Amino acid sequence: AVSARSASPTAASFLGFAVLLGLWTLQYTQGHVLGGRLAELAPSTHLEAAGRGVLDVGDIGYFVACTILGLAAAMAALDGHRSGSAPYRRRRRRLAGAAVAGVGTVLSIGAPAVHAQVDLTPTKRYTVTRETRAVVRQLPGPVQLTGYVDPDSAQAVQLRSVVQQYQAAGIPVRLEIVDPDEQPSRARHDGVQRYGQVLAAVGDRRELLDDVGQIPLTSAINRLTREIGRASCR
């Protein structure tokens, strides 16, 4: 698409690099206002699961949408150089614009909303176990996780990975990443004492975790739901 709109290969290479660099830097908007949605536009965000040996349907949808978007933009650019009647060219441009708008909608809304994965690792280490499914079967509501980590750190990547595993299994887990340096009062209110701690909440019940993997998170959910059951019996 960039090449179709550029006057020379040199200009196309520099402009293409600038576009890719701009998209790549969006990954650093995690944890900020509208940052989660902007970070979904960064290609590197959609390569995290593949680096672990997991194919995420949302990530595949993202790259398919980017391909269609690029083709639609290239068609719109090339159409302006073709000979033919003016009404025909205007009609083609409108169709190309509609395609770009449609793909943009899918890119910003549709792909992140899809939660399905294929675990290609030999031991299925990124697949939710049967024990976890048994624990969450009676889950009274969604699990809210608040991770007090640097949004650009490896801990944040790991935390998003764990949440995606649960979401791919149909378990309602929501994640919010909060930088303790930017919101220290909120961290103190939740009892956070160091980087990397995660607050898990089910209903009004809360528990602070020092580490989040499938075992500690499922154990916390089990304790929180058990406490809710006891309170209901009383």
Sequence and secondary structure as in RCSB ss.txt:
>XXXX:A:sequence
AVSARSASPTAASFLGFAVLLGLWTLQYTQGHVLGGRLAELAPSTHLEAAGRGVLDVGDIGYFVACTILGLAAAM
AALDGHRSGSAPYRRRRRRLAGAAVAGVGTVLSIGAPAVHAQVDLTPTKRYTVTRETRAVVRQLPGPVQLTGYVD
PDSAQAVQLRSVVQQYQAAGIPVRLEIVDPDEQPSRARHDGVQRYGQVLAAVGDRRELLDDVGQIPLTSAINRLT
REIGRASCR
>XXXX:A:secstr
 HHHH SSHHHHHHHHHHHHHHHHHGGGGTTSTTHHHHHTT GGGGGHHHHTTEEEHHHHHHHHHHHHHHHHHHH
HHHHTTS S HHHHHHHHHHHHHHHHHHHHIIIIIHHH   EEE STT TTS  HHHHHHHTT  S EEEEEES 
TTSHHHHHHHHHHHHHHHTT  EEEEEE TTT HHHHHHTT  STT EEEEETTEEEEES  SHHHHHHHHHHHH
HHHHHHHH 
